[in-house]
Amino acid sequence: MKILKASLLLFCLASLMAGSSFAQDTVRVSLQKFITEGVQNSGEVDAERQEVNLAQNRIRETQSQRYVPTFELNTQHGVIPGVKSDREDLDPNEFYLDPNLENDFEDIGLFTRAELDLIQPIFTWGGLKNAVSASQAAAKAAESKFQITKNKTELRLYKLYQSYLLSLELNRLLSEAQDQIDDIGGQLEEKRNEEGSDLDDSDVFKFNVFKSEFAVRKAEVEENSKYIQNVWNYVMQASDGTVFIPEKQFLDPVQNELKTLSYYRNKAVNTRPEVKGLEAGIEVAEFGVKAQRAEYYPSLFLGLRGRYAITPNRPRQSNPFIINSTNYSSASIGFGIRQNLDFFSLRFDVKKRKIQKRKAEFSKNAAMDGIVLQVNDKYKEASLSQIKVERRDEALVTSKKWLRQEQLDYDFGMNNTKDLVDAIQKKLQLQVQYKREIFNFNKNMAELYDVSALPVGSLNTNF
């Protein structure tokens, strides 16, 4: 008996341990955290961030051209034979006077030579300065592009968060409707089994058709919920056994007041990253024109050159016009002038830069027109969505009153099943439409904020 009790106890403990090992860890996530984590895990955002890093690196690379852009050091090393002369009247530093000088392969030495070249620009007519300014403006354009990608990612994540809330609401509505359908089905079955029942078979058929159609809609919602959950887990990079769900489980309309159209238009025109990026592009073209024009004029630079070679078994020669290439030293410093004489190509290069500048200016004007149209369109959609939410709420209140009345009449036997089913169907339809209108309103408000350069994370849905 004791052995049996011990076995049962071990079995229970093993079952509990097995159950705990497969239990899911549910983590509630706020909207702001979901957006923040999603942006951090986005490969698209990371790719654009690297473009910003490259632009910053190009600034440093261009700046480095202002200070010693040419600094080269070359060295050569090897073994080399010495030299010998048959003339005893010559000093080793005068071996150049012996026309019969020979290599001495019995005297092998180490040969070392170093060559140093250094160039420092002094005056370039603003060419280097404008090149640095152009690279800095290009970095601003890269940052604007990064911000555009980041904003679009945040908007997608906001919609995904709202989609999860909508799926939760729809599942709750369908669950409530399923309970009502089951109650009606039970009542119909009771009436059918009553003696002298006057239940019309057509009512049963209509109810069964409605129940089948409802089952299809319910299956669609359930599959969509699974899809959204999988996308959520992918966005949050969830580990096995971890499920992320929204912090709040209800879909409410955003509380942010819908302001005037001019407010959103001014925000968009003044702060949209697209505008900032195009303005930076104009700066790039402008500085590019100035840098290209500088090539019309000669640039002044300082040059330094040093040469040094040493080979112990080969003597250095004393005559300054005679250089032993294996044992000598020299240095020179001076000023130089560089001038590109291909003036025809320079002229066309400057013209190309000017065309690029005009194109950037026209692109900005076109973008401004498109931004204004975008804001107008999104403002219209948000305003209409707000009206739909209010009107759909009114219709839903009426449908609930209608359903209560039909339910009472049905309980007292004063109406048929069709009227009750119609009331249930209409209420469910309006409930679903109401939640979808809230979802559309929140989505349209987020899109309005996005085109107005306002953070979508600042939309408040808390009551």
VOKOL-817253 format. One record per residue (C-alpha): z negated, y, x negated; residue number from 1; residue in one letter. Coordinates in steps of 0.001 Angstrom, whole numbers, plus 524288, in hexadecimal, padded with zeros to 5 digits. Example, Ala and Ser with C-alpha at 12.3 -4.5 7.8 and 13.67 -1.06 7.14 Angstrom:
<atoms>
      zz      yy      xx     k   r
   7E188   7EE6C   7CFF4     1   A
   7E41C   7FBDC   7CA9A     2   S
</atoms>
This chain:
<atoms>
      zz      yy      xx     k   r
   80000   80000   80000     1   M
   7FC97   8096D   7F4EA     2   K
   80941   80605   7EE16     3   I
   810D2   80933   7FA9C     4   L
   80A08   8166C   7FC11     5   K
   80CB9   819BC   7EDD3     6   A
   81B15   81628   7EF7B     7   S
   81C23   81EBB   7FB97     8   L
   815B9   82A03   7F462     9   L
   81F11   828C7   7E8EF    10   L
   82A9A   8280D   7F24D    11   F
   82658   8348F   7F927    12   C
   82476   83BAA   7EC50    13   L
   831C9   8373F   7E790    14   A
   837FF   83BD7   7F44A    15   S
   83187   8492E   7F321    16   L
   835D9   84A96   7E50E    17   M
   843C0   846A6   7E87C    18   A
   84401   8501D   7F3D0    19   G
   83F0A   85B51   7EB78    20   S
   84926   858A6   7E0F2    21   S
   85436   85A72   7EABF    22   F
   84E38   865FC   7F1FC    23   A
   85636   87251   7F1DC    24   Q
   850CA   87EE4   7EC65    25   D
   8540B   889D8   7F5E9    26   T
   85489   89774   7F008    27   V
   85537   8A3AC   7F869    28   R
   85DBC   8AE5E   7F2D1    29   V
   85E2E   8BCAE   7F6A0    30   S
   86B14   8C3C4   7F81C    31   L
   86906   8CBD8   7EBDD    32   Q
   86565   8C014   7E399    33   K
   870F1   8B861   7E8D1    34   F
   87A35   8C35A   7E503    35   I
   873D9   8C51C   7D7B3    36   T
   87421   8B691   7D476    37   E
   881F6   8B52A   7D996    38   G
   886F0   8C04D   7D126    39   V
   88038   8BAAD   7C51C    40   Q
   8864C   8AD58   7C78E    41   N
   893ED   8B2AD   7CA42    42   S
   89E0A   8AEFC   7C020    43   G
   8A70F   8B9CF   7C4C7    44   E
   89CA3   8C418   7C24A    45   V
   899B3   8BE2F   7B4EE    46   D
   8A81F   8BED6   7B153    47   A
   8A8D0   8CD4D   7B4CC    48   E
   89C31   8CFB5   7AD53    49   R
   8A2CB   8CA47   7A12F    50   Q
   8ADDD   8D3FE   7A338    51   E
   8A3B9   8DECD   7A2A4    52   V
   89E51   8D8F6   7960E    53   N
   8AC03   8D88C   7905A    54   L
   8AE24   8E6D1   79401    55   A
   8A15D   8EA8B   78D6F    56   Q
   8A578   8E2E6   78175    57   N
   8B27C   8EA3E   7812C    58   R
   8AAE2   8F70A   780D6    59   I
   8A381   8F297   774C8    60   R
   8B00D   8ED7A   76ECF    61   E
   8B6E9   8FA8A   770D7    62   T
   8AB3C   90210   76BC3    63   Q
   8AB5D   8F9CD   75F77    64   S
   8B90C   8FEFA   75C78    65   Q
   8B307   90C57   75A05    66   R
   8AB26   907A2   74E67    67   Y
   8B18C   9001D   74342    68   V
   8BBBE   8F8F0   74B7A    69   P
   8C11B   8F2D6   73EFD    70   T
   8B75C   8EC62   735DB    71   F
   8BCF7   8E0DA   72E64    72   E
   8B78E   8D913   7230E    73   L
   8BFBB   8CE71   71CB1    74   N
   8BB37   8C5BF   7118B    75   T
   8C23A   8BBA4   70942    76   Q
   8BC11   8B16C   70080    77   H
   8C16C   8A720   6F753    78   G
   8C1FE   8A1A5   6E988    79   V
   8CACA   8A7A4   6DF3A    80   I
   8CD62   8A528   6D0B0    81   P
   8C9AC   8AEFA   6C656    82   G
   8D316   8B588   6BCCC    83   V
   8D4CA   8B492   6AE04    84   K
   8DC21   8BCAB   6A40D    85   S
   8E09A   8B929   69648    86   D
   8DEFC   8C719   691CB    87   R
   8D1FE   8C950   68B30    88   E
   8D3EB   8D81D   68A89    89   D
   8D2DB   8D99B   69944    90   L
   8C650   8DBCA   6A09A    91   D
   8C4E2   8D391   6AD1A    92   P
   8C65B   8E00C   6B528    93   N
   8D37C   8E25D   6AE6F    94   E
   8D9A6   8D51C   6B131    95   F
   8E3FD   8DBF3   6B944    96   Y
   8EA52   8E007   6AC5E    97   L
   8ED14   8D1E2   6A8D6    98   D
   8FA22   8CDA2   6AEB0    99   P
   8F71F   8BF89   6AAEC   100   N
   8EA50   8BEA3   6B244   101   L
   8E7D6   8B0DE   6B798   102   E
   8DF35   8AA20   6C197   103   N
   8D3AB   8A2BF   6BC10   104   D
   8D1EE   896C5   6C4B2   105   F
   8C657   89266   6BCB2   106   E
   8BEF9   89E4D   6C188   107   D
   8BDE9   89D4B   6D06E   108   I
   8B69B   8A7D2   6D7F5   109   G
   8B373   8ABC1   6E5EA   110   L
   8BC00   8B646   6EBE3   111   F
   8B67B   8BF5D   6F667   112   T
   8BD2D   8CAEC   6FCE9   113   R
   8B8E8   8D3A1   7085D   114   A
   8C114   8DDB4   70FC4   115   E
   8BB1C   8E7A6   71916   116   L
   8C28A   8F075   722BB   117   D
   8BBFB   8FA48   72BC2   118   L
   8C1D2   9045F   73500   119   I
   8BA42   90E7F   73CEE   120   Q
   8C168   91721   746E3   121   P
   8BDBB   92573   74596   122   I
   8C60B   92CA5   74F8E   123   F
   8CECF   92665   759E6   124   T
   8D10D   931BE   76357   125   W
   8C7D1   92B91   76D40   126   G
   8CEF5   91E9D   76D7D   127   G
   8C31A   9161B   76AB4   128   L
   8BA27   91E58   77343   129   K
   8C339   91D11   77EE9   130   N
   8C505   90E94   77C6A   131   A
   8B63D   90CC9   77D3D   132   V
   8B5B4   914EC   789B6   133   S
   8C09B   90CAC   78F9C   134   A
   8B943   90014   78C92   135   S
   8ACF1   905B8   792B0   136   Q
   8B472   9093C   79F0B   137   A
   8BA3F   8FB89   79F2D   138   A
   8AC63   8F61E   79ED1   139   A
   8A923   8FE3E   7AAD8   140   K
   8B4E5   8F858   7B1BB   141   A
   8B049   8EAB2   7AE15   142   A
   8A2BB   8EDAC   7B36B   143   E
   8A8C3   8F285   7C01C   144   S
   8B094   8E5FF   7C164   145   K
   8A443   8DE28   7BEEC   146   F
   89D3C   8E5CF   7C98C   147   Q
   8A86B   8E330   7D310   148   I
   8A75B   8D48C   7D0A2   149   T
   89893   8D50F   7D1CD   150   K
   8994B   8DC7E   7DEBD   151   N
   8A310   8D2EB   7E472   152   K
   89A7A   8C78C   7E056   153   T
   88EA0   8CDD7   7E6A3   154   E
   8964B   8CFCC   7F33D   155   L
   89A5D   8C179   7F37E   156   R
   88C5C   8BD40   7F11F   157   L
   88771   8C620   7FC06   158   Y
   89134   8C010   80586   159   K
   88D38   8B27E   80112   160   L
   87EE7   8B5B1   8037E   161   Y
   8822E   8BAB6   81118   162   Q
   88A5F   8AE8B   813A2   163   S
   87E8F   8A607   810F0   164   Y
   87665   8ADE9   81A93   165   L
   88135   8ACBA   824C2   166   L
   881D3   89E07   822FA   167   S
   8730A   89D1E   824F6   168   L
   873EB   8A518   83168   169   E
   87F20   89D00   836BA   170   L
   877EB   8905F   833E0   171   N
   86C0C   8955D   83B3F   172   R
   87462   8998B   846D4   173   L
   87B40   88C7F   84752   174   L
   86E61   88553   8466D   175   S
   86901   88CF5   8520B   176   E
   87592   88AC4   8599C   177   A
   874FD   87C43   85666   178   Q
   86773   87B7A   85CA1   179   D
   86C7C   88222   868EC   180   Q
   8783F   8791B   86989   181   I
   86F7C   86D3F   86819   182   D
   866CE   87237   87338   183   D
   8727E   87434   87C19   184   I
   877C1   866D5   8787E   185   G
   86ABF   860AD   87C13   186   G
   86A64   867ED   88901   187   Q
   87833   86394   88C46   188   L
   874B6   8559B   88953   189   E
   868E3   8567A   89255   190   E
   87115   85C10   89D70   191   K
   87B56   85195   89BB1   192   R
   870F8   84708   89D18   193   N
   86AEB   84D17   8A944   194   E
   86DC4   846A2   8B660   195   E
   87763   84E50   8BE7F   196   G
   87AD1   856F4   8B2E7   197   S
   8856E   860ED   8B5C8   198   D
   8885C   86314   8A758   199   L
   896D1   86580   8A57D   200   D
   89D16   85D5A   89AB4   201   D
   8A53B   86910   896AE   202   S
   898B3   87016   892B2   203   D
   8953B   864AD   889EB   204   V
   8A2D4   86481   883DA   205   F
   8A297   87329   8816D   206   K
   8952D   87216   87B4D   207   F
   89971   866E6   8727C   208   N
   8A572   86E98   86E21   209   V
   89CD1   87A47   86AFF   210   F
   89368   8718D   86387   211   K
   89E7F   86BDB   85B55   212   S
   8A3E9   8793B   8581C   213   E
   8964F   87DCB   8549C   214   F
   894B5   8723A   84B60   215   A
   8A136   8762C   84452   216   V
   89C85   8842F   8428E   217   R
   88F57   87F56   83DDF   218   K
   895B3   87678   833C9   219   A
   89DD4   881EA   82ED0   220   E
   891BA   88A4C   82D1A   221   V
   88A72   87F64   82626   222   E
   8958C   87CF5   81C9F   223   E
   896C2   88B7D   819FF   224   N
   88827   88BF8   81736   225   S
   8898A   8810C   80D37   226   K
   894C5   88846   806C5   227   Y
   88CEE   894E3   805E4   228   I
   88144   88D8F   80040   229   Q
   889D8   88775   7F5C1   230   N
   88F6F   894BF   7F231   231   V
   881BB   89A5F   7F18B   232   W
   87D3F   88FA1   7E864   233   N
   8892B   8920A   7DFDC   234   Y
   886E8   8A0B7   7DF5C   235   V
   87888   89EEE   7DC02   236   M
   87B96   893B1   7D2A4   237   Q
   8719D   88B41   7D99B   238   A
   86CBF   87F18   7D2D0   239   S
   86C4D   871E0   7D995   240   D
   86210   871B7   7E436   241   G
   8615B   8809A   7E584   242   T
   86629   88763   7F1CD   243   V
   8671C   8962C   7F2FE   244   F
   865AB   89C82   80053   245   I
   864B2   8AAB7   804D6   246   P
   85757   8B0F4   80473   247   E
   858B7   8B54B   812A4   248   K
   85E5A   8ABF1   81CA1   249   Q
   863AA   8B598   826AB   250   F
   8702C   8BD7D   826F6   251   L
   86D0A   8CB8A   82AAC   252   D
   875FB   8D768   82A8D   253   P
   87466   8E0A0   81F1B   254   V
   86B88   8EC1F   821D5   255   Q
   872C9   8F5C6   81935   256   N
   8778E   900FD   8215F   257   E
   8863E   90286   8222C   258   L
   8885B   9101C   81C8F   259   K
   893EB   9193D   81DDE   260   T
   8A13E   9159F   818A0   261   L
   8A12C   9210A   80F1E   262   S
   894C1   91BCB   808C0   263   Y
   89B06   90EC5   80534   264   Y
   8A7D2   91553   80176   265   R
   8A132   91EA1   7F7E6   266   N
   8994A   9138B   7F216   267   K
   8A589   90B8A   7EFE8   268   A
   8AD93   91685   7EA19   269   V
   8A2DC   91ABF   7E0BB   270   N
   89CD4   90DD7   7DC70   271   T
   8A67A   90299   7DE6B   272   R
   8A808   8FB26   7D18B   273   P
   8B6BA   8FAC0   7D3DD   274   E
   8B706   909A1   7D327   275   V
   8AE91   909AC   7C6FE   276   K
   8B765   8FFA1   7C0B2   277   G
   8C3C4   9074E   7C3A1   278   L
   8BDA8   913CB   7BE86   279   E
   8BA4E   90C74   7B216   280   A
   8C860   907B9   7B17D   281   G
   8CD14   915D9   7B20E   282   I
   8C3F4   91913   7A6CA   283   E
   8C94A   90DA1   79EEE   284   V
   8D72F   9128F   7A0DB   285   A
   8D374   9209B   79DBB   286   E
   8CCA3   91D20   79100   287   F
   8D7CE   913E8   78DE4   288   G
   8E180   91F32   78ECA   289   V
   8D938   9275D   7857E   290   K
   8D7A8   91C2F   77BE6   291   A
   8E64C   919A3   77C16   292   Q
   8E983   927EA   779D7   293   R
   8E0D3   927F5   76DC4   294   A
   8EA92   91EF5   7671D   295   E
   8F441   92A36   766A5   296   Y
   8EC1F   9303B   75BAE   297   Y
   8E874   92AEB   74E49   298   P
   8DAEE   92516   74CED   299   S
   8D2A5   92738   740DC   300   L
   8CAAE   91C57   73AA5   301   F
   8C265   919B9   72EAC   302   L
   8C5BF   90DC6   7267F   303   G
   8BE0B   90636   71C5C   304   L
   8C368   8FB53   713EC   305   R
   8BC56   8F35C   709A2   306   G
   8C0F2   8E85A   700C4   307   R
   8B8B8   8E012   6F7B5   308   Y
   8BBDA   8D3CC   6EFF4   309   A
   8B434   8CC9F   6E58E   310   I
   8B78B   8C0F1   6DD0E   311   T
   8AE59   8BF1A   6D16A   312   P
   8B849   8B816   6C8C3   313   N
   8C28C   8C2C5   6CA4D   314   R
   8BF7A   8CFDB   6C3C8   315   P
   8C18F   8DCC3   6CAA9   316   R
   8CC01   8E540   6C451   317   Q
   8C8CB   8F2E8   6BF76   318   S
   8D5EA   8F954   6C2A1   319   N
   8D4E5   9001D   6CFFF   320   P
   8E347   8FD12   6D29C   321   F
   8E151   8EEB4   6D03C   322   I
   8D9B4   8E732   6DA88   323   I
   8D508   8D96A   6D898   324   N
   8D62D   8D420   6E69F   325   S
   8CB13   8CA9E   6E3F7   326   T
   8C140   8D425   6DE3D   327   N
   8C182   8E232   6E2F0   328   Y
   8BB59   8EBE7   6EC73   329   S
   8C0FA   8F774   6F3EB   330   S
   8BD72   9004E   6FF3E   331   A
   8C467   90AF4   706BB   332   S
   8C0D8   91400   711E9   333   I
   8C912   91DF0   71908   334   G
   8CE65   9236F   725A8   335   F
   8DA1D   91E76   72CFB   336   G
   8E2AA   92225   73880   337   I
   8E83A   9191C   742C5   338   R
   8F349   91D29   74B91   339   Q
   8FB00   9154E   75574   340   N
   908F4   91A33   7540E   341   L
   90E5B   912AC   75FB7   342   D
   90DD0   91EB2   7686D   343   F
   9172A   91920   77284   344   F
   90E49   90DA1   77553   345   S
   90270   91696   77558   346   L
   908C6   91F4F   77F7D   347   R
   90B63   913D6   78881   348   F
   8FDA5   90E9F   7866C   349   D
   8F7E1   91BB5   78A72   350   V
   900D7   91C0E   7964B   351   K
   8FC6E   90E5F   79A1B   352   K
   8EE3D   91292   79948   353   R
   8F0F7   91E36   7A211   354   K
   8F783   91561   7AC13   355   I
   8EBC2   90C5B   7ABC0   356   Q
   8E2EB   917F4   7AE63   357   K
   8EAF8   91C66   7BA0E   358   R
   8EB26   90E8A   7BF3F   359   K
   8DC4D   90DF1   7BE3D   360   A
   8DB2C   91ACF   7C5B0   361   E
   8E449   91620   7D075   362   F
   8DCD6   90939   7D128   363   S
   8D046   910AA   7D358   364   K
   8D648   918A9   7DE58   365   N
   8DB9F   90C54   7E4C0   366   A
   8CE68   9059E   7E356   367   A
   8C780   9112B   7E994   368   M
   8D090   91048   7F55E   369   D
   8CE1C   901B4   7F660   370   G
   8BF61   90386   7F54C   371   I
   8BF39   90D71   8005C   372   V
   8C70A   90437   808F8   373   L
   8BDEF   8F8FD   80570   374   Q
   8B1E6   900C0   80928   375   V
   8B802   904FC   81608   376   N
   8BBA7   8F6F8   8195B   377   D
   8AE60   8F133   815DC   378   K
   8A74B   8FC18   81D00   379   Y
   8AF1E   8F93D   8293E   380   K
   8AC16   8EAB0   82859   381   E
   89D8F   8ED2C   82636   382   A
   89CD6   8F6A9   831A9   383   S
   8A3E5   8ED33   83AA9   384   L
   89B42   8E1EE   83647   385   S
   88F21   8E9C2   83967   386   Q
   8940A   8EC40   84733   387   I
   89764   8DDDC   848FB   388   K
   889A7   8D9CE   844F6   389   V
   88398   8E307   84EE8   390   E
   88CAB   8DEFA   85A07   391   R
   88BAF   8D086   856EA   392   R
   87CEB   8D1AA   85742   393   D
   87DA8   8D794   864D1   394   E
   88687   8CC9C   86995   395   A
   87D65   8C27B   863BC   396   L
   871BF   8C7FF   86B1E   397   V
   87983   8C702   877C5   398   T
   87DAE   8B90E   874D7   399   S
   86F83   8B50D   872B5   400   K
   86BF7   8BA82   8801E   401   K
   87782   8B351   88605   402   W
   87357   8A67C   87FBA   403   L
   86563   8A7D3   88499   404   R
   86A61   8AA16   89255   405   Q
   873A4   89E7B   891D5   406   E
   868EE   895DC   88C5F   407   Q
   85FD1   89973   89787   408   L
   86A6D   89750   8A1B1   409   D
   86DF3   88A49   89BAB   410   Y
   85FD3   885D3   89B96   411   D
   85ED1   888F7   8AA1E   412   F
   86BD9   88272   8ACF6   413   G
   87280   88F1A   8B0FD   414   M
   87E7B   88E30   8A7F2   415   N
   886C3   8841D   8A0E6   416   N
   88707   87FCC   892C0   417   T
   8934A   88772   88F9C   418   K
   88CAF   894AC   89192   419   D
   88154   890C2   888E9   420   L
   88A63   88B8C   87E5A   421   V
   89272   89805   87F16   422   D
   88631   8A031   87D71   423   A
   881AB   8980E   871CF   424   I
   88F21   89894   86BC1   425   Q
   8903F   8A743   86D80   426   K
   882C5   8A9BB   867E4   427   K
   88587   8A126   85C0E   428   L
   892AD   8A7B3   85A2F   429   Q
   88C9A   8B542   85AA1   430   L
   88182   8B13E   85197   431   Q
   88B37   8AC36   8479D   432   V
   893C2   8B838   8492F   433   Q
   887F4   8C119   847DF   434   Y
   883F8   8BAD5   83B03   435   K
   891F6   8BB4B   83644   436   R
   892B4   8C9B0   839C9   437   E
   8864B   8CC1B   831EC   438   I
   88C58   8C4B6   826A0   439   F
   898E2   8CCB5   827B8   440   N
   89130   8D95B   828A6   441   F
   88950   8D61F   81C72   442   N
   895B6   8D1E4   81568   443   K
   89CFD   8DE3E   81948   444   N
   8918C   8E6BE   81535   445   M
   8914F   8DFC8   8080B   446   A
   89FE9   8E20B   8065F   447   E
   89E20   8F056   80A04   448   L
   8936E   8F17E   7FFD0   449   Y
   89C1A   8EAA8   7F5E9   450   D
   8A7B9   8F3D1   7F7B9   451   V
   89E4E   8FF5D   7F770   452   S
   89855   8FB26   7EA69   453   A
   88B1C   8F8A2   7F0CE   454   L
   8836A   8EC62   7ECD5   455   P
   88470   8E1E2   7F751   456   V
   876F6   8DD1E   7F363   457   G
   8713C   8E98B   7F930   458   S
   87501   8E563   80706   459   L
   86858   8E2FF   80E57   460   N
   8675B   8D860   818BE   461   T
   85881   8D7FA   819EF   462   N
   85269   8DC79   8268D   463   F
</atoms>
